Amino acid sequence: YGADLAGNMWKFDVAEVGSASLAYRLYQAQTTTGALQSITTAPEVTVHPLGGLMVIFGTGKYLEVTDKTTTQTQDLYGIW
């Protein structure tokens, strides 16, 4: 799993080397008004209590000067 500044959480299938579908977007984080939420930290992957895996990540960034004064909503996500 990996993420980008456009709020995309990606799943990479490295078992299918040479496959055209090596990666696909698992989720795109955005506010209720549609503003994209940057993801700058590594996701955590854990076992869900009802089976399967859960990808947990938070949004937000503190990389640019404008990040110091932003009031954009940030969230925590858990994708089962």
N, C-alpha and C positions, 0 to 999 in steps of 0.2 A: 504494500500500500504506500501511496505517496500523495502529496498535495501540492497546490500551487497558489499563487497570489490572487487568482481569479475565483477562489473558493471551491475549486474542484478537488474532490477526493477520488483518486484513481486506484484501481485494482490491476495489478500486473500478474499475468499468468505465465510464469517462466517455465512451466512444464511443457508448454506447447511452443518450443523454439521453432522459428520459421513460420509460425502461424500468422495470418494477417490480423488476427484479433489478439495481439499480445497484451494490450491494455484497453480498459474501458472505464468510462466515468461511472463511479459508484454513486456519487451524490454531488450536488452543487449547493453550497451553503449561501443563503441569502436572507435578508431581513424580510419582514412581512410587506415592505414597500418595494421589494425587488432589488435592493442594493446588495451587490456581491460582498461577501465577507472573506477576507484573506485568511489563509491557513498557513502558518509559518513554522509550526512544530510537527514533529513526527507523531503519527497516530499510535495509539496503544491498541493492541489486538488481544482479546481475552475470550474465554469460553462463556457463552450465554447459558444461564441456568436451565433453560428449556431446550438446549441443544444448539449446535452450530456455533458460529463465531460472532463476536461483536467488535466493531471498529469504533473507538472512542477518540474524539478530537475536539479541540476548541478553536475558535476563530480569533482574529486580531493580529495586529502587527505593530511594532515599534521600531521601524527601520528608517523612516524618512522624517524630515522636519515637520511636515504636516500631521504626522501621527501624534505629536505631542498635544494637539488641541482638538482632535476629532471627538465627536460625541456619538459616533455611529454605534449602534447596538452590536454587541458581540455575544456569542452563544457557545454552549457546550453541546455536542452532538454524540449520540450513540446509535450507530446503524447496525441492526441485527441482520 
